Amino acid sequence: WSSFQPNFFIVFEPGVLDLAPRTYLATVPALTDQQKVVLQNGIVAQLPNVTVVDVALLIEKLQGLLAQMQMALQGMSMICVLAGLLVLYSIANYQARSNVTQMALLKAMGSPFRDIYGVFAWQYGLLALTAGLVGGLLSLGMTWGVSRIVFQGIWVLDLMTPLVLALVVCVMGVGVVTLAVRRSLQVPPA
């Protein structure tokens, strides 16, 4: 795609297309800027009706545009992750504050700190893991659709990336929940 060279050929019997209008296309291997100028001037001088297109410059601009789009998408995804972690922090903090009396009762009955914390860690860890897995499956579906439908290309299944991302989201979720419920868990039973 980036070379703009023909990637298919159709062969006809001699004489079949002799009367059809035609356009000739030629590609030139990579040249230095000085060689390009000399070649273009020579072609235009001998064949004034020939159009010369410098594809390397077009490809360079497209690659720059794609790099900017990639940075913008990565930035937006980081903002979404941070917003999700903030929402998770708020929900866990609210739940911990709402359940202070139940936690105090469990402490008074002899439940260790790690058991009470474990309830929150498991609850929100599983929630974060489920969210990561669903997000990963949705991303696989979207990449399949874009690859097959839009580009009519080959799609390769990569399960490792969504699984790793789901685990990272789970660990981040448990870390955020730890910060959110820490203060509420330190309330004395009295």
C-alpha positions as CSV (number, residue, x, y, z in Angstrom):
1,W,0.0,0.0,0.0
2,S,2.8,2.4,0.8
3,S,4.7,1.9,-2.4
4,F,1.8,2.5,-4.9
5,Q,3.2,-0.1,-7.2
6,P,0.8,-2.4,-9.0
7,N,-0.1,-5.5,-7.0
8,F,-2.1,-7.4,-9.6
9,F,-2.0,-8.0,-13.3
10,I,-4.6,-9.0,-15.9
11,V,-3.4,-10.6,-19.1
12,F,-5.5,-10.3,-22.4
13,E,-5.0,-11.7,-25.8
14,P,-3.1,-9.4,-28.3
15,G,-5.5,-7.1,-30.1
16,V,-8.4,-7.2,-27.6
17,L,-7.7,-3.8,-26.1
18,D,-6.1,-2.0,-29.1
19,L,-9.0,0.4,-29.6
20,A,-9.7,1.0,-25.9
21,P,-8.6,4.3,-24.3
22,R,-5.6,3.7,-22.1
23,T,-3.5,5.2,-19.4
24,Y,0.1,4.2,-18.7
25,L,1.4,4.0,-15.2
26,A,5.1,3.7,-14.3
27,T,6.9,3.7,-11.0
28,V,10.4,4.7,-10.3
29,P,12.5,3.2,-7.5
30,A,13.6,5.4,-4.6
31,L,15.8,8.3,-5.8
32,T,17.5,11.1,-4.0
33,D,15.9,14.6,-4.2
34,Q,18.4,15.7,-6.8
35,Q,17.8,12.6,-9.0
36,K,14.0,13.2,-8.7
37,V,14.3,16.8,-10.0
38,V,16.6,15.7,-12.9
39,L,14.2,12.9,-13.9
40,Q,11.1,15.0,-13.6
41,N,12.6,17.8,-15.7
42,G,13.7,15.3,-18.3
43,I,10.3,13.7,-18.6
44,V,8.4,17.0,-18.8
45,A,10.8,18.3,-21.4
46,Q,10.4,15.3,-23.7
47,L,6.7,14.5,-22.9
48,P,4.8,17.6,-21.8
49,N,1.5,15.8,-21.5
50,V,2.8,13.3,-18.9
51,T,1.9,14.0,-15.2
52,V,4.6,13.3,-12.6
53,V,3.4,12.6,-9.1
54,D,5.9,12.4,-6.2
55,V,4.3,9.6,-4.1
56,A,7.0,9.6,-1.5
57,L,6.0,13.1,-0.4
58,L,2.3,12.1,-0.2
59,I,3.2,9.0,1.8
60,E,5.3,11.1,4.2
61,K,2.4,13.5,4.8
62,L,0.0,10.6,5.3
63,Q,2.3,8.9,7.8
64,G,2.6,12.2,9.7
65,L,-1.2,12.5,9.8
66,L,-1.6,9.0,11.0
67,A,1.0,9.5,13.7
68,Q,-0.9,12.6,14.9
69,M,-4.2,10.6,14.9
70,Q,-2.5,7.8,16.9
71,M,-1.3,10.3,19.5
72,A,-4.8,11.8,19.8
73,L,-6.4,8.4,20.2
74,Q,-3.9,7.3,22.8
75,G,-4.5,10.5,24.7
76,M,-8.2,10.1,24.6
77,S,-7.9,6.5,25.8
78,M,-5.7,7.5,28.7
79,I,-8.3,10.2,29.6
80,C,-11.0,7.5,29.5
81,V,-9.0,5.2,31.7
82,L,-8.4,8.0,34.2
83,A,-12.1,8.9,34.2
84,G,-13.0,5.2,34.8
85,L,-10.6,4.9,37.7
86,L,-12.0,8.1,39.2
87,V,-15.5,6.8,38.9
88,L,-14.4,3.5,40.5
89,Y,-12.7,5.4,43.3
90,S,-15.9,7.4,44.0
91,I,-18.1,4.3,44.0
92,A,-15.8,2.3,46.3
93,N,-15.4,5.2,48.6
94,Y,-19.2,5.8,48.8
95,Q,-19.8,2.1,49.4
96,A,-17.2,1.9,52.1
97,R,-18.6,5.0,53.9
98,S,-22.1,3.6,53.6
99,N,-21.0,0.3,55.2
100,V,-18.9,1.7,58.1
101,T,-21.4,0.4,60.7
102,Q,-21.3,-3.1,59.2
103,M,-17.5,-3.0,59.1
104,A,-17.4,-1.9,62.7
105,L,-19.7,-4.7,63.7
106,L,-17.5,-7.3,61.8
107,K,-14.4,-5.8,63.6
108,A,-16.2,-6.0,67.0
109,M,-17.0,-9.7,66.3
110,G,-13.3,-10.4,65.6
111,S,-13.0,-10.3,61.8
112,P,-9.5,-9.5,60.9
113,F,-8.7,-6.4,58.8
114,R,-7.6,-8.5,55.7
115,D,-11.0,-10.3,55.6
116,I,-13.0,-7.1,55.6
117,Y,-10.6,-5.6,53.0
118,G,-10.8,-8.8,51.0
119,V,-14.6,-8.3,50.5
120,F,-14.0,-5.0,48.8
121,A,-10.9,-6.2,46.9
122,W,-12.7,-9.2,45.5
123,Q,-15.9,-7.4,44.7
124,Y,-14.2,-4.5,42.8
125,G,-11.4,-6.7,41.4
126,L,-13.9,-9.0,39.7
127,L,-15.9,-6.0,38.5
128,A,-12.7,-4.5,37.0
129,L,-11.7,-7.9,35.5
130,T,-15.1,-8.3,33.9
131,A,-15.0,-4.7,32.5
132,G,-11.5,-5.4,31.1
133,L,-12.6,-8.7,29.5
134,V,-15.8,-7.2,28.0
135,G,-13.8,-4.2,26.7
136,G,-11.2,-6.6,25.2
137,L,-13.8,-8.7,23.5
138,L,-15.5,-5.6,22.1
139,S,-12.2,-4.3,20.8
140,L,-11.5,-7.7,19.1
141,G,-15.0,-7.4,17.4
142,M,-14.3,-3.8,16.3
143,T,-10.8,-4.7,14.8
144,W,-12.4,-7.7,13.0
145,G,-15.0,-5.5,11.5
146,V,-12.6,-2.8,10.4
147,S,-10.1,-5.3,9.0
148,R,-12.7,-7.4,7.2
149,I,-15.4,-5.0,6.1
150,V,-13.5,-1.7,5.6
151,F,-10.2,-2.9,4.4
152,Q,-11.2,-6.4,3.1
153,G,-8.0,-7.6,4.7
154,I,-6.8,-10.5,6.8
155,W,-7.6,-10.4,10.5
156,V,-5.3,-12.2,13.0
157,L,-6.7,-13.2,16.3
158,D,-4.5,-11.9,19.2
159,L,-6.0,-12.9,22.6
160,M,-2.9,-12.1,24.6
161,T,-3.3,-8.3,24.4
162,P,-6.9,-8.1,25.6
163,L,-6.1,-10.6,28.4
164,V,-3.0,-8.7,29.6
165,L,-5.0,-5.4,29.5
166,A,-7.9,-7.0,31.5
167,L,-5.4,-8.1,34.1
168,V,-3.8,-4.7,34.2
169,V,-7.2,-3.1,34.6
170,C,-8.0,-5.5,37.4
171,V,-4.8,-4.7,39.3
172,M,-5.4,-1.0,38.8
173,G,-9.0,-1.4,40.0
174,V,-7.9,-3.2,43.2
175,G,-5.2,-0.5,43.8
176,V,-7.8,2.3,43.4
177,V,-10.2,0.5,45.7
178,T,-7.5,0.1,48.3
179,L,-7.0,3.9,48.3
180,A,-10.8,4.5,48.4
181,V,-11.6,2.2,51.3
182,R,-8.5,2.6,53.4
183,R,-9.8,5.4,55.6
184,S,-13.2,3.8,56.2
185,L,-11.5,0.5,57.2
186,Q,-9.4,2.3,59.8
187,V,-12.4,3.4,61.7
188,P,-12.3,1.8,65.2
189,P,-15.2,-0.6,66.1
190,A,-16.3,1.6,69.0
